[in-house]
Amino acid sequence: MNPTRTVRAFYQPASYHLLQARYVSTTKTTKSSAVVSAGSPAAATTSSALQTTFPQQIGDLIGTSKPKPDSQSPLAKLPLSSVLRSLVILSFSSSHLLLKPCIYTLSALANPKTPLTDTDRNPLLHWLIKNTIYKQFNAGENKVEVQKSINEIKELGCRGVLLGYAREVLTGESKVSPHDAKVAKQDVDAWLQGTLQGVEMATEGDFVALKFTGMGTQAVHLLQNNLPPSEYMDAAIRKACDATIAKGTRLLVDAEEQAVQPGIENWVMKYQKYCNLQTPGKATIYCTYQAYLKSTPATIAKHLAMAERDGYTLGVKLVRGAYMKIEPRHVIWDTKEDTDICYDGVVEAILTRRYNSMLSPAPESVAKETVPPVNLIIATHNRESVQKAHSVRLQQVQNNEPRIDLSYAQLQGMADEVSCDLINGFEDAARKHPHQVLESPNVYKLLTWGSVQECMGFLLRRALENTEAVARTKDSQKAMMEELWRRIKTVLVRGN
């Protein structure tokens, strides 16, 4: 298949009404990220109001740590401390010269050889990491800290959070035998305890992210060999599923490196059937797919056919991918452009529920034109992908077309300007058109929690990810610098 042959209209953003990208949600449902009720006489007016491009500069007001919202400033809601911390960290992340030693340091801290480099055993190192990079990208070490982070995210206007426990075991990392039953049971118990804590801390409508490798060396061994979970693991996973259904939250199973990913996908489909059949029309558990893999469209098509056959709604979370540095090169698209085309082509097919040249039906699929019932999470920091997706949603609203359950997600501490753009864009539209029926996008931030040491692997991957996206990181750095300068000018003007 030629990856450049997707539905042509999806790649003509100028013909769409581009929304100001920001992740928000004031609704209690997870449906619709678009704007005005279709068929309304004022639909054209609202559509016109939403044709604005992203703000080029940041509007007025602010100089306190809890600034008053400013409709002209995408980042106006962020506390000053967050702006300053983001600016410092983004400055390191966007510099090739500084990023390499940072990655080296994080790699050493993620795999400590001595108590001195173990952040959970060295108090000074723990304090330093926790108050800088950890605070930027992680939610907290305990329930009090995590719930404080959740409240702060929701105060920004986000619909909710994707809450993930950082515990994991990377392939080849553990020296423990996968056949040690006692250790395996302890690992599963620790994983289940952390997962249930996550479900407890989440609120209705939130997501709880899972890593199956967090169940320890035996789980990694089973996944590497594409074997089913043990009975003890199966019981633990079902407990997590049952707790999630009872709480009204949802589960996301993270994608991991290809050494274990096929096994993960088989496990996920087993529990999608278990969970999603209990919640008709709604996906309670989602699988994560990485668009940089050439196999992703075929994998999603296969899973759609399985869900169609068994009669449940498939849950899809689409990311670009976070393991490029350690994956076999031949399994990844040749260029970034190919990855972008794959990502946007899959999103377009799912949003419109029509197969296209990127996402074609699996041979075993019954429906050869219409995509079966599916819920989607667009998890990306790519502004152009967000714009394209919202353009499709807006057209669907205007045409009074049915829309799938759609959410958006971005990592805590990354691409805040994109999240805030979406949020403010819709809030501005609501203020300008108070008598029209508006729907805010369902915007989520992914918050990872755990001890500082448990989160070091996650932080290392974020640094590695930034080596592949320096241009995007520079955009975020520029946005934070503009916001800081706007606040300084505001203070100076007021002082005169």
Secondary structure, 3 states (H helix, E strand, C coil): CCCCCCCHHHHCHHHCCCCCCCCCCCCCCCECCCCECCCCCCHHHHHHHCCCCCCCCCCCCCCCCCCCCCCCCCCCCCCHHHHHHHHHHHHHHCCHHHHHHHHHHHHHHHCCCCHHHCCCCCHHHHHHHHHHHHHHHEEECCHHHHHHHHHHHHHCCCCEEEEEECCCCCCCCCCCCCCCHHHHHHHHHHHHHHHHHHHHHCCCCCEEEECHHHHCHHHHHHHHCCCCCCHHHHHHHHHHHHHHHHHCCEEEECCCCCCCHHHHHHHHHHHHHHHHCCCCCCCCEEEEEECCECCHHHHHHHHHHHHHHHCCCEEEEEECCCCHHHCCHHHECCCHHHHHHHHHHHHHHHHHCECCCCCCCCCCCCCCCECCCEEEEEECCCHHHHHHHHHHHHHHHHCCCCCCEEEEEEECCCCHHHHHHHHHHHHHHHHHCCCCCECCCCEEEEEEECCCCCCHHHHHHHHHHHHCCHHHHHHHHHHHHHHHHHHHHHHHHHHC
